[in-house]
């Protein structure tokens, strides 16, 4: 939270709130987004392959089904694709 004046957390570097800080929706949303980004970065590493619901991979991922012929068919999965982290 850019306008927080408290101490910084050890693991993710989030600023905490001091007694006089005001926690508005923008600051709280920034914190939530930061947590989401950090968890994504720490959970999914480059070249990781996962099964994803949908037909189009999200940003930062590549459709891996097309690189291995018959992967989805051999796994008997419908409505999902195999994706690889860029």
N, CA, C and O atoms as a Tinker XYZ file with bonds, in Angstrom:
   344  protein
     1  N      0.857000   -1.173000    0.000000    73     2
     2  CA     0.000000    0.000000    0.000000    64     1     3
     3  C      0.893000    1.222000    0.000000    63     2     4     5
     4  O      1.608000    1.481000    0.968000    81     3
     5  N      0.851000    1.939000   -1.039000    73     3     6
     6  CA     1.797000    3.026000   -1.243000    64     5     7
     7  C      1.703000    4.128000   -0.192000    63     6     8     9
     8  O      2.711000    4.769000    0.108000    81     7
     9  N      0.521000    4.365000    0.375000    73     7    10
    10  CA     0.404000    5.459000    1.335000    64     9    11
    11  C      0.412000    4.995000    2.788000    63    10    12    13
    12  O      0.209000    5.809000    3.689000    81    11
    13  N      0.643000    3.695000    3.039000    73    11    14
    14  CA     0.721000    3.190000    4.405000    64    13    15
    15  C      2.065000    3.587000    5.010000    63    14    16    17
    16  O      3.063000    3.700000    4.298000    81    15
    17  N      2.087000    3.795000    6.311000    73    15    18
    18  CA     3.318000    4.244000    6.965000    64    17    19
    19  C      3.838000    3.259000    8.000000    63    18    20    21
    20  O      4.791000    3.563000    8.719000    81    19
    21  N      3.228000    2.086000    8.086000    73    19    22
    22  CA     3.659000    1.089000    9.062000    64    21    23
    23  C      4.885000    0.327000    8.603000    63    22    24    25
    24  O      5.531000    0.699000    7.623000    81    23
    25  N      5.200000   -0.736000    9.314000    73    23    26
    26  CA     6.364000   -1.557000    8.991000    64    25    27
    27  C      6.087000   -2.398000    7.745000    63    26    28    29
    28  O      4.938000   -2.553000    7.331000    81    27
    29  N      7.134000   -2.928000    7.165000    73    27    30
    30  CA     7.030000   -3.760000    5.965000    64    29    31
    31  C      7.077000   -5.223000    6.388000    63    30    32    33
    32  O      7.898000   -5.597000    7.225000    81    31
    33  N      6.196000   -6.063000    5.814000    73    31    34
    34  CA     6.167000   -7.481000    6.164000    64    33    35
    35  C      7.411000   -8.198000    5.638000    63    34    36    37
    36  O      8.016000   -7.776000    4.653000    81    35
    37  N      7.776000   -9.274000    6.302000    73    35    38
    38  CA     8.986000  -10.022000    5.985000    64    37    39
    39  C      8.912000  -10.757000    4.657000    63    38    40    41
    40  O      9.848000  -10.689000    3.861000    81    39
    41  N      7.815000  -11.458000    4.407000    73    39    42
    42  CA     7.761000  -12.350000    3.251000    64    41    43
    43  C      7.466000  -11.665000    1.928000    63    42    44    45
    44  O      8.127000  -11.942000    0.927000    81    43
    45  N      6.489000  -10.782000    1.909000    73    43    46
    46  CA     6.078000  -10.179000    0.646000    64    45    47
    47  C      6.321000   -8.689000    0.558000    63    46    48    49
    48  O      6.072000   -8.101000   -0.495000    81    47
    49  N      6.794000   -8.054000    1.610000    73    47    50
    50  CA     7.101000   -6.638000    1.566000    64    49    51
    51  C      5.879000   -5.732000    1.555000    63    50    52    53
    52  O      5.943000   -4.621000    1.031000    81    51
    53  N      4.763000   -6.188000    2.126000    73    51    54
    54  CA     3.583000   -5.335000    2.231000    64    53    55
    55  C      3.788000   -4.329000    3.360000    63    54    56    57
    56  O      4.335000   -4.665000    4.410000    81    55
    57  N      3.349000   -3.106000    3.136000    73    55    58
    58  CA     3.382000   -2.124000    4.208000    64    57    59
    59  C      2.161000   -2.326000    5.098000    63    58    60    61
    60  O      1.055000   -2.555000    4.609000    81    59
    61  N      2.371000   -2.240000    6.394000    73    59    62
    62  CA     1.257000   -2.350000    7.326000    64    61    63
    63  C      0.720000   -0.953000    7.637000    63    62    64    65
    64  O      1.345000    0.051000    7.294000    81    63
    65  N     -0.426000   -0.898000    8.280000    73    63    66
    66  CA    -1.045000    0.384000    8.626000    64    65    67
    67  C     -0.644000    0.798000   10.039000    63    66    68    69
    68  O     -0.649000   -0.017000   10.961000    81    67
    69  N     -0.302000    2.056000   10.194000    73    67    70
    70  CA    -0.088000    2.639000   11.513000    64    69    71
    71  C     -1.428000    3.139000   12.035000    63    70    72    73
    72  O     -2.420000    3.145000   11.305000    81    71
    73  N     -1.460000    3.562000   13.309000    73    71    74
    74  CA    -2.698000    4.051000   13.916000    64    73    75
    75  C     -3.341000    5.188000   13.132000    63    74    76    77
    76  O     -4.567000    5.256000   13.048000    81    75
    77  N     -2.545000    6.077000   12.560000    73    75    78
    78  CA    -3.091000    7.247000   11.881000    64    77    79
    79  C     -3.379000    7.048000   10.404000    63    78    80    81
    80  O     -3.899000    7.958000    9.758000    81    79
    81  N     -3.056000    5.874000    9.843000    73    79    82
    82  CA    -3.272000    5.632000    8.418000    64    81    83
    83  C     -4.745000    5.444000    8.100000    63    82    84    85
    84  O     -5.505000    4.907000    8.907000    81    83
    85  N     -5.131000    5.885000    6.936000    73    83    86
    86  CA    -6.503000    5.684000    6.462000    64    85    87
    87  C     -6.485000    4.576000    5.420000    63    86    88    89
    88  O     -5.692000    4.611000    4.480000    81    87
    89  N     -7.348000    3.608000    5.587000    73    87    90
    90  CA    -7.395000    2.481000    4.655000    64    89    91
    91  C     -8.604000    2.640000    3.744000    63    90    92    93
    92  O     -9.702000    2.194000    4.079000    81    91
    93  N     -8.408000    3.262000    2.615000    73    91    94
    94  CA    -9.474000    3.424000    1.647000    64    93    95
    95  C     -9.531000    2.232000    0.712000    63    94    96    97
    96  O     -8.651000    1.372000    0.740000    81    95
    97  N    -10.566000    2.178000   -0.117000    73    95    98
    98  CA   -10.735000    1.037000   -1.010000    64    97    99
    99  C     -9.574000    0.909000   -1.995000    63    98   100   101
   100  O     -9.206000   -0.209000   -2.356000    81    99
   101  N     -8.989000    2.019000   -2.439000    73    99   102
   102  CA    -7.881000    1.941000   -3.395000    64   101   103
   103  C     -6.675000    1.247000   -2.771000    63   102   104   105
   104  O     -6.043000    0.407000   -3.411000    81   103
   105  N     -6.350000    1.594000   -1.517000    73   103   106
   106  CA    -5.226000    0.962000   -0.838000    64   105   107
   107  C     -5.467000   -0.511000   -0.574000    63   106   108   109
   108  O     -4.560000   -1.330000   -0.725000    81   107
   109  N     -6.690000   -0.850000   -0.180000    73   107   110
   110  CA    -7.022000   -2.250000    0.091000    64   109   111
   111  C     -7.013000   -3.051000   -1.214000    63   110   112   113
   112  O     -6.530000   -4.183000   -1.241000    81   111
   113  N     -7.546000   -2.468000   -2.295000    73   111   114
   114  CA    -7.521000   -3.152000   -3.600000    64   113   115
   115  C     -6.092000   -3.360000   -4.082000    63   114   116   117
   116  O     -5.778000   -4.393000   -4.674000    81   115
   117  N     -5.223000   -2.378000   -3.829000    73   115   118
   118  CA    -3.814000   -2.509000   -4.201000    64   117   119
   119  C     -3.178000   -3.680000   -3.446000    63   118   120   121
   120  O     -2.403000   -4.445000   -4.019000    81   119
   121  N     -3.506000   -3.814000   -2.169000    73   119   122
   122  CA    -2.987000   -4.915000   -1.372000    64   121   123
   123  C     -3.482000   -6.253000   -1.895000    63   122   124   125
   124  O     -2.692000   -7.189000   -2.022000    81   123
   125  N     -4.760000   -6.366000   -2.200000    73   123   126
   126  CA    -5.330000   -7.615000   -2.720000    64   125   127
   127  C     -4.669000   -7.990000   -4.048000    63   126   128   129
   128  O     -4.316000   -9.150000   -4.263000    81   127
   129  N     -4.505000   -7.014000   -4.930000    73   127   130
   130  CA    -3.859000   -7.263000   -6.220000    64   129   131
   131  C     -2.419000   -7.708000   -6.023000    63   130   132   133
   132  O     -1.945000   -8.609000   -6.715000    81   131
   133  N     -1.726000   -7.083000   -5.085000    73   131   134
   134  CA    -0.346000   -7.442000   -4.806000    64   133   135
   135  C     -0.239000   -8.870000   -4.274000    63   134   136   137
   136  O      0.665000   -9.607000   -4.666000    81   135
   137  N     -1.139000   -9.264000   -3.398000    73   135   138
   138  CA    -1.156000  -10.636000   -2.879000    64   137   139
   139  C     -1.405000  -11.616000   -4.026000    63   138   140   141
   140  O     -0.721000  -12.633000   -4.138000    81   139
   141  N     -2.382000  -11.308000   -4.872000    73   139   142
   142  CA    -2.707000  -12.163000   -6.010000    64   141   143
   143  C     -1.489000  -12.340000   -6.923000    63   142   144   145
   144  O     -1.179000  -13.457000   -7.336000    81   143
   145  N     -0.808000  -11.246000   -7.232000    73   143   146
   146  CA     0.368000  -11.293000   -8.109000    64   145   147
   147  C      1.494000  -12.097000   -7.480000    63   146   148   149
   148  O      2.115000  -12.927000   -8.146000    81   147
   149  N      1.761000  -11.856000   -6.198000    73   147   150
   150  CA     2.838000  -12.583000   -5.523000    64   149   151
   151  C      2.557000  -14.075000   -5.439000    63   150   152   153
   152  O      3.463000  -14.884000   -5.641000    81   151
   153  N      1.330000  -14.451000   -5.148000    73   151   154
   154  CA     0.990000  -15.872000   -5.091000    64   153   155
   155  C      1.115000  -16.527000   -6.459000    63   154   156   157
   156  O      1.603000  -17.652000   -6.569000    81   155
   157  N      0.677000  -15.830000   -7.497000    73   155   158
   158  CA     0.810000  -16.348000   -8.867000    64   157   159
   159  C      2.283000  -16.555000   -9.205000    63   158   160   161
   160  O      2.662000  -17.603000   -9.727000    81   159
   161  N      3.109000  -15.561000   -8.910000    73   159   162
   162  CA     4.533000  -15.646000   -9.229000    64   161   163
   163  C      5.235000  -16.748000   -8.446000    63   162   164   165
   164  O      6.144000  -17.392000   -8.968000    81   163
   165  N      4.824000  -16.972000   -7.201000    73   163   166
   166  CA     5.470000  -17.979000   -6.367000    64   165   167
   167  C      4.928000  -19.388000   -6.591000    63   166   168   169
   168  O      5.609000  -20.370000   -6.297000    81   167
   169  N      3.713000  -19.489000   -7.107000    73   167   170
   170  CA     3.087000  -20.789000   -7.293000    64   169   171
   171  C      3.415000  -21.391000   -8.653000    63   170   172   173
   172  O      3.690000  -22.586000   -8.762000    81   171
   173  N      3.384000  -20.562000   -9.680000    73   171   174
   174  CA     3.593000  -21.041000  -11.041000    64   173   175
   175  C      4.957000  -20.595000  -11.535000    63   174   176   177
   176  O      5.242000  -19.398000  -11.587000    81   175
   177  N      5.802000  -21.553000  -11.899000    73   175   178
   178  CA     7.153000  -21.244000  -12.357000    64   177   179
   179  C      7.270000  -21.510000  -13.850000    63   178   180   181
   180  O      6.449000  -22.228000  -14.422000    81   179
   181  N      8.282000  -20.939000  -14.479000    73   179   182
   182  CA     8.489000  -21.108000  -15.912000    64   181   183
   183  C      8.553000  -22.590000  -16.283000    63   182   184   185
   184  O      9.148000  -23.399000  -15.571000    81   183
   185  N      7.933000  -22.924000  -17.402000    73   183   186
   186  CA     7.884000  -24.272000  -17.970000    64   185   187
   187  C      6.975000  -25.242000  -17.213000    63   186   188   189
   188  O      6.936000  -26.430000  -17.533000    81   187
   189  N      6.249000  -24.747000  -16.219000    73   187   190
   190  CA     5.286000  -25.581000  -15.502000    64   189   191
   191  C      4.103000  -25.873000  -16.425000    63   190   192   193
   192  O      3.651000  -24.987000  -17.151000    81   191
   193  N      3.604000  -27.095000  -16.402000    73   191   194
   194  CA     2.471000  -27.486000  -17.231000    64   193   195
   195  C      1.298000  -27.828000  -16.323000    63   194   196   197
   196  O      1.440000  -28.622000  -15.394000    81   195
   197  N      0.132000  -27.228000  -16.590000    73   195   198
   198  CA    -1.062000  -27.468000  -15.794000    64   197   199
   199  C     -2.271000  -27.640000  -16.708000    63   198   200   201
   200  O     -2.249000  -27.239000  -17.872000    81   199
   201  N     -3.308000  -28.234000  -16.168000    73   199   202
   202  CA    -4.578000  -28.382000  -16.863000    64   201   203
   203  C     -5.425000  -27.167000  -16.557000    63   202   204   205
   204  O     -5.621000  -26.824000  -15.391000    81   203
   205  N     -5.935000  -26.505000  -17.596000    73   203   206
   206  CA    -6.629000  -25.229000  -17.447000    64   205   207
   207  C     -8.041000  -25.320000  -18.013000    63   206   208   209
   208  O     -8.228000  -25.819000  -19.122000    81   207
   209  N     -9.045000  -24.841000  -17.262000    73   207   210
   210  CA   -10.413000  -24.868000  -17.790000    64   209   211
   211  C    -10.609000  -23.783000  -18.837000    63   210   212   213
   212  O    -10.379000  -22.605000  -18.564000    81   211
   213  N    -11.028000  -24.170000  -20.022000    73   211   214
   214  CA   -11.257000  -23.197000  -21.079000    64   213   215
   215  C    -10.545000  -23.576000  -22.354000    63   214   216   217
   216  O     -9.934000  -24.640000  -22.454000    81   215
   217  N    -10.635000  -22.686000  -23.332000    73   215   218
   218  CA   -10.047000  -22.960000  -24.641000    64   217   219
   219  C     -8.874000  -22.043000  -24.953000    63   218   220   221
   220  O     -8.102000  -22.324000  -25.870000    81   219
   221  N     -8.727000  -20.961000  -24.213000    73   219   222
   222  CA    -7.670000  -19.988000  -24.477000    64   221   223
   223  C     -6.825000  -19.799000  -23.226000    63   222   224   225
   224  O     -7.364000  -19.520000  -22.156000    81   223
   225  N     -5.510000  -19.947000  -23.345000    73   223   226
   226  CA    -4.664000  -19.766000  -22.163000    64   225   227
   227  C     -4.635000  -18.316000  -21.699000    63   226   228   229
   228  O     -4.755000  -17.405000  -22.519000    81   227
   229  N     -4.478000  -18.087000  -20.399000    73   227   230
   230  CA    -4.379000  -16.717000  -19.885000    64   229   231
   231  C     -3.034000  -16.098000  -20.279000    63   230   232   233
   232  O     -2.148000  -16.790000  -20.781000    81   231
   233  N     -2.891000  -14.801000  -20.048000    73   231   234
   234  CA    -1.640000  -14.100000  -20.353000    64   233   235
   235  C     -0.475000  -14.757000  -19.610000    63   234   236   237
   236  O     -0.596000  -15.122000  -18.441000    81   235
   237  N      0.635000  -14.899000  -20.298000    73   235   238
   238  CA     1.824000  -15.487000  -19.699000    64   237   239
   239  C      1.893000  -17.003000  -19.814000    63   238   240   241
   240  O      2.817000  -17.631000  -19.297000    81   239
   241  N      0.910000  -17.588000  -20.495000    73   239   242
   242  CA     0.850000  -19.039000  -20.672000    64   241   243
   243  C      0.726000  -19.360000  -22.157000    63   242   244   245
   244  O      0.255000  -18.528000  -22.933000    81   243
   245  N      1.145000  -20.558000  -22.559000    73   243   246
   246  CA     1.066000  -21.018000  -23.936000    64   245   247
   247  C      0.247000  -22.298000  -23.977000    63   246   248   249
   248  O      0.337000  -23.133000  -23.077000    81   247
   249  N     -0.551000  -22.447000  -25.029000    73   247   250
   250  CA    -1.318000  -23.677000  -25.230000    64   249   251
   251  C     -0.331000  -24.811000  -25.474000    63   250   252   253
   252  O      0.427000  -24.781000  -26.444000    81   251
   253  N     -0.339000  -25.794000  -24.611000    73   251   254
   254  CA     0.601000  -26.914000  -24.706000    64   253   255
   255  C     -0.026000  -28.112000  -25.404000    63   254   256   257
   256  O      0.687000  -29.014000  -25.844000    81   255
   257  N     -1.371000  -28.132000  -25.514000    73   255   258
   258  CA    -2.058000  -29.232000  -26.198000    64   257   259
   259  C     -1.553000  -29.412000  -27.618000    63   258   260   261
   260  O     -1.338000  -30.536000  -28.072000    81   259
   261  N     -1.362000  -28.293000  -28.324000    73   259   262
   262  CA    -1.003000  -28.379000  -29.728000    64   261   263
   263  C      0.430000  -28.856000  -29.949000    63   262   264   265
   264  O      0.769000  -29.280000  -31.054000    81   263
   265  N      1.266000  -28.797000  -28.936000    73   263   266
   266  CA     2.652000  -29.222000  -29.105000    64   265   267
   267  C      2.846000  -30.719000  -28.889000    63   266   268   269
   268  O      3.846000  -31.289000  -29.325000    81   267
   269  N      1.903000  -31.344000  -28.225000    73   267   270
   270  CA     1.972000  -32.796000  -28.029000    64   269   271
   271  C      0.711000  -33.408000  -28.633000    63   270   272   273
   272  O     -0.378000  -33.249000  -28.083000    81   271
   273  N      0.847000  -34.090000  -29.734000    73   271   274
   274  CA    -0.288000  -34.656000  -30.444000    64   273   275
   275  C     -1.062000  -35.619000  -29.568000    63   274   276   277
   276  O     -0.508000  -36.573000  -29.021000    81   275
   277  N     -2.352000  -35.353000  -29.445000    73   275   278
   278  CA    -3.245000  -36.266000  -28.742000    64   277   279
   279  C     -3.163000  -36.217000  -27.231000    63   278   280   281
   280  O     -3.715000  -37.097000  -26.571000    81   279
   281  N     -2.508000  -35.241000  -26.663000    73   279   282
   282  CA    -2.385000  -35.202000  -25.204000    64   281   283
   283  C     -3.748000  -35.123000  -24.537000    63   282   284   285
   284  O     -4.046000  -35.907000  -23.636000    81   283
   285  N     -4.578000  -34.179000  -24.975000    73   283   286
   286  CA    -5.888000  -34.029000  -24.348000    64   285   287
   287  C     -6.735000  -35.273000  -24.567000    63   286   288   289
   288  O     -7.404000  -35.736000  -23.643000    81   287
   289  N     -6.714000  -35.819000  -25.776000    73   287   290
   290  CA    -7.513000  -37.014000  -26.064000    64   289   291
   291  C     -7.046000  -38.194000  -25.210000    63   290   292   293
   292  O     -7.860000  -38.980000  -24.726000    81   291
   293  N     -5.733000  -38.309000  -25.033000    73   291   294
   294  CA    -5.226000  -39.439000  -24.256000    64   293   295
   295  C     -5.557000  -39.301000  -22.772000    63   294   296   297
   296  O     -5.609000  -40.298000  -22.053000    81   295
   297  N     -5.779000  -38.086000  -22.316000    73   295   298
   298  CA    -6.123000  -37.862000  -20.916000    64   297   299
   299  C     -7.632000  -37.886000  -20.694000    63   298   300   301
   300  O     -8.088000  -37.806000  -19.553000    81   299
   301  N     -8.409000  -37.995000  -21.762000    73   299   302
   302  CA    -9.875000  -38.056000  -21.696000    64   301   303
   303  C    -10.458000  -36.863000  -20.948000    63   302   304   305
   304  O    -11.308000  -37.022000  -20.073000    81   303
   305  N     -9.997000  -35.678000  -21.299000    73   303   306
   306  CA   -10.440000  -34.452000  -20.651000    64   305   307
   307  C    -11.154000  -33.586000  -21.683000    63   306   308   309
   308  O    -10.626000  -33.358000  -22.772000    81   307
   309  N    -12.341000  -33.107000  -21.351000    73   307   310
   310  CA   -13.036000  -32.184000  -22.241000    64   309   311
   311  C    -13.280000  -30.874000  -21.513000    63   310   312   313
   312  O    -13.521000  -30.857000  -20.305000    81   311
   313  N    -13.216000  -29.776000  -22.256000    73   311   314
   314  CA   -13.428000  -28.472000  -21.662000    64   313   315
   315  C    -12.197000  -27.888000  -20.987000    63   314   316   317
   316  O    -12.265000  -26.824000  -20.372000    81   315
   317  N    -11.084000  -28.578000  -21.101000    73   315   318
   318  CA    -9.822000  -28.134000  -20.501000    64   317   319
   319  C     -8.723000  -28.205000  -21.547000    63   318   320   321
   320  O     -8.826000  -28.959000  -22.514000    81   319
   321  N     -7.670000  -27.419000  -21.353000    73   319   322
   322  CA    -6.487000  -27.517000  -22.180000    64   321   323
   323  C     -5.254000  -27.592000  -21.292000    63   322   324   325
   324  O     -5.271000  -27.122000  -20.155000    81   323
   325  N     -4.199000  -28.176000  -21.807000    73   323   326
   326  CA    -2.916000  -28.177000  -21.117000    64   325   327
   327  C     -2.198000  -26.896000  -21.489000    63   326   328   329
   328  O     -2.090000  -26.569000  -22.671000    81   327
   329  N     -1.704000  -26.166000  -20.500000    73   327   330
   330  CA    -0.992000  -24.932000  -20.766000    64   329   331
   331  C      0.373000  -24.963000  -20.086000    63   330   332   333
   332  O      0.579000  -25.654000  -19.088000    81   331
   333  N      1.301000  -24.192000  -20.660000    73   331   334
   334  CA     2.665000  -24.139000  -20.149000    64   333   335
   335  C      3.010000  -22.703000  -19.803000    63   334   336   337
   336  O      2.773000  -21.799000  -20.604000    81   335
   337  N      3.571000  -22.479000  -18.612000    73   335   338
   338  CA     3.965000  -21.145000  -18.160000    64   337   339
   339  C      5.150000  -20.652000  -18.976000    63   338   340   341
   340  O      6.143000  -21.362000  -19.134000    81   339
   341  N      5.040000  -19.429000  -19.498000    73   339   342
   342  CA     6.131000  -18.842000  -20.296000    64   341   343
   343  C      7.298000  -18.463000  -19.407000    63   342   344
   344  O      8.307000  -17.956000  -19.896000    81   343
